Amino acid sequence: MSTVLLVDGYNIIGAWPQLVRLKDQGDMEGAREQLVRDLIDFSHFRGWEVVVVFDAYGTTQALVREEAAGGLQIFYTAQFQTADTFIEQYSLELLRSGCEKLWVATSDRAQQILVQAQGAYIFSAERLGQEVHRAQREQQQHRSEKHSRKGRTLADRLDPKTRAQLLKLQQQLP
């Protein structure tokens, strides 16, 4: 396990403007889905494992673990368990099990101090947002460069065998 990003989901939703808008419009599910999509892309681009934790405090359910596309893990805490307590316990477990680098994303100052004392690195919600946006820009730039490197003519897009056959036919023309 190389680098892991452990995210306090509702803390991030409450801080990123586009997610706050969804939440304020009563679309908490949409906000969670958008956060997960952004983190899947970030995970793929950076090569990090990502774990997102959402409070289920006050419900009667047990701890729920889901796996999203790309291996991103989502945890919904159990009854009477907050995301903070789950993150504190899970971060210690990850670090003890050999996680080389653990990042925890939260703007909760008390939580930041505690997980830093355990040996984790910190992203505030704002800093994580900046990192996610930077990764999105780098991905976009990479795609643009890859697309612009491709030839602009049909012949440039053909596989070498087909191109050779067409050149041979062209040479046979009067």
LOGULUM-322173 format. One line per 4 residues: number of its first residue (from 1); their letters; for each residue x, y, z of N, C-alpha, C. Coordinates in nm, 4 decimals, padded with zeros to 6 digits. Each point is the difference from the previous one (the first is absolute). Layout:
NUM> A> X,Y,Z,X,Y,Z,X,Y,Z  ...
END
This chain:
1> MSTV> 00.0866,-00.1178,00.0000,-00.0866,00.1178,00.0000,00.0904,00.1229,00.0000  -00.0032,00.0737,-00.1068,00.0897,00.1152,-00.0093,-00.0640,00.1251,00.0606  -00.0737,00.0757,-00.0785,-00.0609,00.1234,00.0495,-00.1510,-00.0161,00.0059  -00.0558,00.0382,00.1144,-00.1448,-00.0085,00.0220,-00.0506,00.1389,00.0368
5> LLVD> -00.1145,00.0368,-00.0569,-00.0692,00.1232,00.0352,-00.1294,-00.0380,00.0705  -00.0138,00.0429,00.1235,-00.1177,-00.0273,00.0826,-00.0781,00.1311,00.0116  -00.1249,00.0006,-00.0470,-00.0765,00.1244,-00.0166,-00.1231,00.0012,00.0907  -00.0161,00.1085,00.0742,-00.1221,00.0232,00.0774,-00.1021,00.0599,-00.0971
9> GYNI> -00.0868,-00.0849,-00.0518,-00.0881,00.0368,-00.1102,-00.0872,00.1207,00.0248  -00.0723,00.0024,00.1115,-00.0913,00.1118,00.0232,00.0759,00.1285,00.0313  00.1190,-00.0120,00.0569,00.0823,00.1176,00.0249,00.0373,00.0658,-00.1326  00.0350,-00.0815,-00.0992,00.0360,00.0526,-00.1313,-00.1237,00.0557,-00.0712
13> IGAW> -00.1111,-00.0723,00.0077,-00.1242,00.0484,-00.0619,-00.0392,00.1366,00.0567  00.0233,00.0205,00.1276,-00.0338,00.1274,00.0635,00.0971,00.1123,-00.0315  00.1065,-00.0309,-00.0748,00.1022,00.1015,-00.0268,00.0176,00.0333,-00.1478  -00.0271,-00.0941,-00.0886,00.0197,00.0257,-00.1430,-00.1252,00.0668,-00.0553
17> PQLV> 00.0138,00.1191,-00.0590,-00.1178,00.0770,-00.0447,-00.0973,-00.0776,-00.0890  00.0503,-00.0759,-00.0968,-00.0912,-00.0724,-00.0896,-00.0773,-00.1081,00.0752  00.0603,-00.0574,00.1037,-00.0684,-00.1034,00.0792,-00.0963,00.0640,00.0999  00.0377,00.1153,00.0531,-00.0891,00.0737,00.0911,-00.1282,00.0367,-00.0732
21> RLKD> 00.0140,00.0447,-00.1268,-00.1201,00.0353,-00.0790,-00.0943,-00.1190,-00.0137  00.0566,-00.1169,-00.0331,-00.0840,-00.1200,-00.0128,-00.0679,-00.0325,00.1325  00.0781,00.0049,00.1074,-00.0545,-00.0298,00.1335,-00.1114,00.0978,00.0354  00.0237,00.1295,-00.0255,-00.0992,00.1023,00.0333,-00.1266,-00.0113,-00.0842
25> QGDM> 00.0117,-00.0618,-00.1167,-00.1168,-00.0236,-00.0855,-00.0726,-00.1289,00.0409  00.0454,-00.0627,00.1068,-00.0628,-00.1223,00.0484,00.0481,-00.1248,-00.0714  00.1095,00.0099,-00.0739,00.0520,-00.1136,-00.0758,00.1277,-00.0548,00.0635  -00.0131,-00.0502,00.1223,00.1169,-00.0544,00.0700,00.0566,-00.1200,-00.0746
29> EGAR> -00.0883,-00.0813,-00.0570,00.0464,-00.1154,-00.0774,00.0847,00.0461,-00.1185  -00.0439,00.1037,-00.0684,00.0760,00.0555,-00.1117,00.1351,00.0539,00.0454  00.0030,00.0639,00.1160,00.1265,00.0522,00.0536,00.0957,-00.1149,00.0312  -00.0524,-00.1058,00.0618,00.0858,-00.1173,00.0296,00.0526,-00.0611,-00.1293
33> EQLV> -00.0887,-00.0160,-00.0984,00.0416,-00.0602,-00.1274,00.1050,00.0841,-00.0716  -00.0166,00.1325,00.0014,00.0978,00.0878,-00.0654,00.1354,-00.0085,00.0717  -00.0031,-00.0003,00.1325,00.1245,-00.0129,00.0769,00.0699,-00.1308,-00.0355  -00.0747,-00.1086,-00.0035,00.0586,-00.1302,-00.0320,00.0573,-00.0001,-00.1413
37> RDLI> -00.0717,00.0567,-00.0966,00.0522,00.0078,-00.1385,00.1316,00.0774,-00.0053  00.0025,00.1154,00.0675,00.1222,00.0807,00.0018,00.1159,-00.0765,00.0634  -00.0291,-00.0730,00.1058,00.1058,-00.0736,00.0696,00.0452,-00.1233,-00.0777  -00.0894,-00.0614,-00.0766,00.0404,-00.1127,-00.0857,00.0993,00.0495,-00.1047
41> DFSH> -00.0315,00.1117,-00.0641,00.0914,00.0567,-00.0992,00.1338,00.0350,00.0635  -00.0054,00.0625,00.1164,00.1220,00.0375,00.0724,00.0826,-00.1236,00.0339  -00.0675,-00.1031,00.0467,00.0658,-00.1260,00.0366,00.0712,-00.0618,-00.1196  -00.0690,-00.0047,-00.1131,00.0596,-00.0572,-00.1215,00.1206,00.0806,-00.0447
45> FRGW> -00.0137,00.1312,00.0028,00.1077,00.0853,-00.0486,00.1226,-00.0062,00.0904  -00.0216,00.0033,00.1307,00.1116,-00.0009,00.0954,00.0495,-00.1410,00.0336  -00.0836,-00.1003,-00.0260,00.0386,-00.1359,00.0352,-00.0140,-00.0289,00.1485  -00.0864,00.0736,00.0660,-00.0224,-00.0183,00.1436,-00.1250,-00.0840,00.0237
49> EVVV> -00.0013,-00.0700,00.1122,-00.1237,-00.0639,00.0467,-00.0795,00.1073,00.0731  -00.1311,00.0024,-00.0206,-00.0831,00.1010,00.0654,-00.1107,-00.0693,00.0785  -00.0204,00.0481,00.1224,-00.1054,-00.0490,00.0879,-00.0814,00.1222,00.0434  -00.1308,-00.0019,-00.0267,-00.0881,00.1099,00.0390,-00.0908,-00.0498,00.1124
53> VFDA> -00.0121,00.0820,00.1038,-00.0809,-00.0380,00.1156,-00.1139,00.1000,00.0161  -00.1221,-00.0531,00.0093,-00.1187,00.0818,00.0240,-00.0609,-00.0411,00.1332  -00.0445,00.0996,00.0760,-00.0708,-00.0269,00.1250,-00.1327,-00.0666,-00.0291  -00.0317,-00.0987,00.0797,-00.1348,-00.0550,-00.0005,-00.0519,00.0096,00.1428
57> YGTT> 00.0616,00.0906,00.0754,-00.0326,00.0195,00.1412,-00.1504,00.0201,00.0170  -00.0556,-00.0694,00.0975,-00.1416,00.0144,00.0276,-00.0871,-00.0988,-00.0751  00.0597,-00.0795,-00.0889,-00.0776,-00.1028,-00.0690,00.0090,-00.1292,00.0805  -00.0719,-00.0995,-00.0427,00.0043,-00.1287,00.0703,00.0833,-00.1022,-00.0744
61> QALV> 00.0718,00.0425,-00.1025,00.0775,-00.0953,-00.0800,00.1374,-00.0270,00.0601  00.0558,-00.1105,-00.0405,00.1378,-00.0329,00.0352,00.0917,00.0683,-00.1010  00.1287,-00.0097,00.0214,00.0965,00.0563,-00.0938,-00.0223,-00.0602,-00.1381  -00.0049,00.0856,-00.1022,-00.0192,-00.0450,-00.1373,00.1231,00.0395,-00.0800
65> REEA> 00.0526,-00.0961,-00.0761,00.1145,00.0259,-00.0878,-00.0426,-00.0304,-00.1422  00.0241,00.0957,-00.0897,-00.0292,-00.0187,-00.1417,00.1274,00.0244,-00.0780  00.0058,-00.0575,-00.1182,00.1119,00.0286,-00.0878,-00.0541,00.0640,-00.1263  00.0520,00.1177,-00.0315,-00.0415,00.0709,-00.1209,00.0944,-00.0388,-00.1131
69> AGGL> -00.0283,00.0512,-00.1177,00.0846,-00.0261,-00.1161,00.1436,00.0365,00.0316  00.0911,-00.0760,-00.0528,00.1409,00.0311,00.0180,00.0549,-00.0371,00.1356  -00.0773,-00.0732,00.0791,00.0511,-00.0458,00.1281,-00.0159,00.0981,00.1141  -00.0564,00.1166,-00.0251,-00.0228,00.0944,00.1081,-00.0953,-00.0631,00.1009
73> QIFY> 00.0346,00.0109,00.1268,-00.0837,-00.0580,00.1053,-00.0830,00.1084,00.0674  -00.1236,-00.0336,00.0306,-00.0895,00.0917,00.0695,-00.0492,-00.0699,00.1259  00.0125,00.0681,00.1128,-00.0515,-00.0514,00.1258,-00.1094,00.0923,00.0504  -00.1103,-00.0588,00.0457,-00.1036,00.0716,00.0730,00.0097,-00.0526,00.1423
77> TAQF> 00.0234,00.0897,00.0945,00.0253,-00.0436,00.1374,-00.1229,-00.0667,00.0610  00.0245,-00.0707,00.1062,-00.1064,-00.0713,00.0707,-00.0765,00.0957,00.0919  -00.1075,-00.0512,00.0553,-00.0805,00.0768,00.0944,00.0897,00.0481,00.1142  -00.0143,00.1247,00.0378,00.0741,00.0641,00.1092,00.1499,00.0133,-00.0274
81> QTAD> 00.0414,-00.0146,-00.1245,00.1399,00.0200,-00.0353,00.0077,00.1166,-00.0978  00.0869,00.0942,00.0279,00.0182,00.1127,-00.0917,00.1105,-00.0331,-00.0995  00.0038,00.0762,-00.1069,00.1090,-00.0155,-00.0966,00.1331,00.0305,00.0678  -00.0003,00.0980,00.0907,00.1241,00.0349,00.0704,00.0572,-00.1189,00.0755
85> TFIE> -00.0823,-00.0683,00.0790,00.0520,-00.1130,00.0780,00.0435,-00.1141,-00.0919  -00.0760,-00.0227,-00.1074,00.0395,-00.1039,-00.0951,00.1351,00.0338,-00.0623  00.0167,00.1243,-00.0448,00.1245,00.0424,-00.0646,00.1176,-00.0115,00.0968  -00.0208,00.0399,00.1235,00.1080,-00.0100,00.0997,00.0441,-00.1451,00.0178
89> QYSL> -00.0953,-00.0902,00.0113,00.0325,-00.1419,00.0190,00.0594,-00.0614,-00.1254  -00.0601,00.0292,-00.1144,00.0437,-00.0604,-00.1259,00.1374,00.0516,-00.0428  00.0270,00.1276,00.0239,00.1313,00.0548,-00.0360,00.1094,-00.0678,00.0813  -00.0249,-00.0220,00.1275,00.0982,-00.0693,00.0837,00.0200,-00.1435,-00.0489
93> ELLR> -00.1088,-00.0660,-00.0353,00.0065,-00.1369,-00.0537,00.0817,-00.0044,-00.1299  -00.0251,00.0944,-00.0897,00.0735,00.0045,-00.1263,00.1494,00.0219,00.0229  00.0322,00.0947,00.0873,00.1407,00.0303,00.0265,00.0715,-00.1180,00.0648  -00.0676,-00.0679,00.0895,00.0607,-00.1173,00.0660,00.0159,-00.1179,-00.0952
97> SGCE> -00.0840,-00.0056,-00.1050,00.0053,-00.1131,-00.0932,00.0969,00.0233,-00.1158  00.0761,00.1088,00.0052,00.1041,00.0203,-00.0999,-00.0302,00.1005,-00.1086  -00.1042,00.0794,00.0151,-00.0293,00.1046,-00.0981,00.1193,00.0957,-00.0034  00.0596,00.0144,-00.1180,00.1197,00.0835,-00.0126,-00.0296,00.1478,00.0220
101> KLWV> -00.1098,00.0474,-00.0572,-00.0358,00.1409,00.0151,-00.1512,00.0098,00.0074  -00.0484,00.0592,00.1069,-00.1432,00.0173,00.0211,-00.0321,00.1484,00.0047  -00.0917,00.0417,-00.0873,-00.0529,00.1352,00.0010,-00.1420,-00.0061,00.0535  -00.0354,00.0929,00.0876,-00.1362,00.0105,00.0512,-00.0534,00.1368,-00.0418
105> ATSD> -00.1160,-00.0010,-00.0650,-00.0610,00.1243,-00.0476,-00.1169,00.0368,00.0898  00.0197,00.1079,00.0759,-00.1029,00.0555,00.0872,00.0422,00.1405,00.0391  -00.0964,00.0842,00.0276,00.0312,00.1337,00.0520,-00.0266,00.0073,00.1498  -00.0354,-00.1113,00.0591,-00.0223,-00.0073,00.1444,00.1368,00.0055,00.0693
109> RAQQ> 00.0281,00.1115,00.0664,00.1340,00.0235,00.0572,00.0373,-00.1049,00.1044  -00.0924,-00.0371,00.0853,00.0306,-00.1004,00.1028,00.0374,-00.1329,-00.0651  -00.0727,-00.0361,-00.1032,00.0295,-00.1242,-00.0717,00.1366,00.0081,-00.0681  00.0296,00.1139,-00.0589,00.1290,00.0180,-00.0660,00.1152,-00.0234,00.0990
113> ILVQ> -00.0120,00.0598,00.1175,00.1056,-00.0131,00.1016,00.0159,-00.1460,00.0405  -00.1101,-00.0676,00.0218,00.0051,-00.1391,00.0455,00.0638,-00.0917,-00.1054  -00.0429,00.0094,-00.1253,00.0548,-00.0909,-00.1010,00.1438,00.0365,-00.0361  00.0350,00.1281,00.0105,00.1397,00.0381,-00.0207,00.0874,-00.0612,00.1082
117> AQGA> -00.0497,-00.0019,00.1228,00.0749,-00.0613,00.1100,00.0198,-00.1499,-00.0247  -00.0929,-00.0617,-00.0729,00.0127,-00.1420,-00.0336,00.1022,-00.0221,-00.1123  00.0297,00.1057,-00.0773,00.0958,-00.0125,-00.1090,-00.0578,00.0256,-00.1379  -00.1240,00.0458,-00.0066,-00.0636,00.0272,-00.1285,00.0311,00.1428,-00.0450
121> YIFS> -00.0163,00.0226,-00.1299,00.0099,00.1337,-00.0579,-00.1411,00.0547,-00.0156  -00.0108,00.1323,-00.0120,-00.1317,00.0641,00.0011,-00.0254,00.0783,-00.1283  -00.1227,-00.0138,-00.0501,-00.0556,00.0898,-00.0997,-00.1198,00.0666,00.0648  -00.0049,00.1326,00.0010,-00.1246,00.0660,00.0374,-00.0960,-00.0221,-00.1161
125> AERL> -00.1278,00.0254,00.0221,-00.0979,-00.0149,-00.1083,00.0384,00.0898,-00.1173  00.0428,00.1218,00.0298,00.0393,00.0935,-00.1059,00.1218,-00.0515,-00.0767  00.0987,-00.0491,00.0717,00.1221,-00.0487,-00.0660,-00.0302,-00.1239,-00.0850  -00.0847,-00.0896,00.0500,-00.0371,-00.1168,-00.0802,-00.0701,00.0453,-00.1277
129> GQEV> -00.0890,00.0990,00.0118,-00.0673,00.0530,-00.1176,00.0995,00.0546,-00.1015  00.1019,00.0691,00.0485,00.1031,00.0525,-00.0898,00.0756,-00.1140,-00.0682  00.0322,-00.1038,00.0752,00.0732,-00.1145,-00.0553,-00.0845,-00.0754,-00.1029  -00.1283,-00.0154,00.0287,-00.0902,-00.0679,-00.0939,-00.0116,00.0821,-00.1281
133> HRAQ> -00.0153,00.1316,00.0124,-00.0101,00.0862,-00.1188,00.1303,-00.0001,-00.0791  00.1112,00.0003,00.0703,00.1292,-00.0038,-00.0689,00.0141,-00.1303,-00.0780  -00.0383,-00.1109,00.0625,00.0063,-00.1302,-00.0682,-00.0922,-00.0003,-00.1220  -00.1195,00.0608,00.0127,-00.0925,00.0072,-00.1140,00.0613,00.0812,-00.1139
137> REQQ> 00.0648,00.1128,00.0334,00.0648,00.0814,-00.1035,00.1142,-00.0763,-00.0664  00.0791,-00.0722,00.0797,00.1103,-00.0777,-00.0552,-00.0515,-00.1116,-00.0908  -00.1097,-00.0648,00.0403,-00.0601,-00.1034,-00.0845,-00.0481,00.0597,-00.1310  -00.0657,00.1155,00.0073,-00.0501,00.0677,-00.1192,00.1161,00.0378,-00.0920
141> QHRS> 00.1068,00.0529,00.0576,00.1169,00.0382,-00.0777,00.0636,-00.1227,-00.0647  00.0073,-00.1075,00.0750,00.0572,-00.1246,-00.0520,-00.0826,-00.0506,-00.1184  -00.1332,00.0031,00.0150,-00.0878,-00.0431,-00.1100,00.0171,00.0905,-00.1215  00.0091,00.1303,00.0228,00.0172,00.0947,-00.1107,00.1317,-00.0233,-00.0722
145> EKHS> 00.1064,-00.0206,00.0759,00.1302,-00.0248,-00.0612,-00.0010,-00.1304,-00.0782  -00.0627,-00.1009,00.0573,-00.0080,-00.1295,-00.0676,-00.0788,00.0135,-00.1301  -00.1102,00.0756,00.0064,-00.0835,00.0191,-00.1187,00.0734,00.0823,-00.1050  00.0741,00.1032,00.0415,00.0684,00.0861,-00.0966,00.1204,-00.0695,-00.0627
149> RKGR> 00.0550,-00.1000,00.0673,00.1129,-00.0748,-00.0561,-00.0456,-00.0905,-00.1135  -00.1245,-00.0386,00.0031,-00.0514,-00.0842,-00.1077,-00.0032,00.0815,-00.1277  00.0195,-00.0677,-00.1101,-00.0030,00.0684,-00.1288,-00.1377,00.0538,-00.0304  -00.0015,00.0982,-00.0817,-00.1269,00.0638,-00.0326,-00.0600,-00.0540,-00.1297
153> TLAD> 00.0771,-00.0788,-00.0739,-00.0522,-00.0554,-00.1246,-00.0433,-00.1440,00.0218  -00.0786,-00.0481,-00.0939,-00.0457,-00.1386,00.0072,00.1200,-00.0951,-00.0049  00.0949,00.0285,-00.0849,00.1174,-00.0872,-00.0136,00.0775,-00.0097,00.1311  00.0048,00.1092,00.0755,00.0706,-00.0012,00.1284,-00.0699,-00.0886,00.1025
157> RLDP> -00.1287,-00.0204,-00.0178,-00.0760,-00.0789,00.0972,-00.0066,-00.1484,-00.0359  00.0469,-00.0354,-00.1189,-00.0053,-00.1397,-00.0432,00.1121,-00.0811,00.0634  -00.0266,-00.1279,00.0187,00.1058,-00.0869,00.0494,00.1058,-00.0138,-00.1100  00.1235,-00.0327,00.0359,00.1101,-00.0036,-00.0977,-00.0255,-00.0928,-00.1191
161> KTRA> -00.0615,-00.1145,00.0221,-00.0234,-00.0951,-00.1085,-00.0952,00.0596,-00.1042  -00.1109,00.0575,00.0458,-00.0971,00.0606,-00.0905,00.0624,00.1185,-00.0728  00.0777,00.0803,00.0724,00.0657,00.1149,-00.0633,00.0934,-00.0465,-00.1121  00.0761,-00.1070,00.0246,00.0927,-00.0527,-00.1015,-00.0771,-00.0494,-00.1230
165> QLLK> -00.1131,-00.0670,00.0229,-00.0801,-00.0481,-00.1127,-00.0533,00.1167,-00.0830  -00.0456,00.1054,00.0661,-00.0506,00.1158,-00.0730,00.1108,00.0711,-00.0772  00.1177,00.0083,00.0595,00.1129,00.0613,-00.0711,00.0371,-00.0806,-00.1242  -00.0049,-00.1311,00.0126,00.0293,-00.0867,-00.1138,-00.1030,00.0226,-00.1120
169> LQQQ> -00.1288,00.0108,00.0382,-00.1051,00.0258,-00.0993,00.0202,00.1382,-00.0643  00.0374,00.0951,00.0801,00.0206,00.1348,-00.0521,00.1132,00.0016,-00.1030  00.1025,-00.0753,00.0229,00.1129,-00.0054,-00.0939,-00.0373,-00.0666,-00.1317  -00.1019,-00.0846,00.0033,-00.0438,-00.0687,-00.1214,-00.0904,00.0875,-00.0855
173> LP> -00.0492,00.1091,00.0544,-00.0876,00.0896,-00.0755,00.0826,00.0773,-00.1051  -00.0627,00.0312,-00.1160,00.0737,00.0730,-00.1063,00.0327,00.1424,00.0398
END
